[in-house]
Amino acid sequence: MPNATPDTAPMTLLRGAELVLPHGITDQGDVLLVGDRIAAVGGDLGAAVALGPVEVDASGHRAIPAFVDQHCHPIGGGGGGGPETQGFPIPVERFVEAGVGTVVGCLGNDSVVRRPEALLARVKGLRRHGFGAHLYTGEIGYPPETVTGSIRRDLALLDEVRGVKAAVGGIGSITTRHQLAALAGEAARGARTAGRAPVLHLHVEPALTSIALVGRAISRGDVDPTTVTVTHVNWNEAVLAEGIHLAGLGVNLDVTACIRPDYFPGAIAPEQAIRRLLDEVDPDRVTISSDAGGNHGIGDGTLLTHQPGLLLDTFVRALETDLVPVEQLVRVFSANPAARLGLADAGALTAGARADVLLMDRSSHRLEQFYLAGRRVLDAGTALVSDQAANERPDRNR
Ligand SMILES: [Zn+2]
């Protein structure tokens, strides 16, 4: 557990915020958090004061659900270019500073050292910290590494496993539609055994042949398009165009926050990609994720490990440039990914949902406070929990 002691309040009443709700915006309203759940949302919950909650003046702020990051590498990704290229694990404070309440982890390039078991253990740890936390079984390589020895067993037996990740078109990844069909079959059978809807989360490469293989498998009837999420669709114009075509067939499209023109030449800025997708496809099919924990070279041999904060950056940039209205952003960053993964209690400010609430300054868009499972974990923009502080504490047993 983190070393710093966060504010704990079994009952908190956030008062007078602009509320971004699933069916519109309430100019001024209250949110009551009891334990780890949202107990009530409304125009005026003043009557709840009698219950003795900690009252928070949220006027001048906007309350939105915490982000659901459906593609990141909590134990570090990378590693595809040698042991010195491993990405670093993501400390909890990075998720907190980014406003991420639900983490969905996956393996990256290296599944030899970064084992599925290690990812599962980290997901369990993130749950102990209060996060909604899940993982995909599978990985970049094919056939995939798993926890139990098979995709189907992982899905059926491990509560934390919400779907299957695979990569299409890369070296050692899925390269034929028959492999994709086999994997989709495993994903569907495993999900059915678990009593869930199948989720096939597909990493595509910048080369058009990669996403085109997904299209071929769908057009031949090998894969049910509504179970597929294609991630990294903003690599370039050609991939985005093919993604838009596939969305017409029922595929879900996931924009990646770290794929930006300053990091990857030819990339489409994530906020621009969101705007275009919302205009061109069913808005329920559009999501974003961070790909945090992955990395890329920045020219001189140095590697940059991506952080979850890229999500918040994208959210704020889309608002500042008036590119996407806040209610649409909340769908893309929270409601849609939650729905996609069958997480009925995340991604919206509604009674009964997880008490994962962000308070952002209405004019500066700065993230001021974050309630994670009802507990304040960030105040005045500063995380109150920290893996790093705990780990770097001087060893008193010496
Ligand atoms: Zn990734």
Boltz pocket constraint, residues with backbone or C-beta under 6 A from the ligand:
constraints:
  - pocket:
      binder: B
      contacts: [[A, 71], [A, 72], [A, 73], [A, 77], [A, 107], [A, 108], [A, 291], [A, 294]]
      max_distance: 6.0
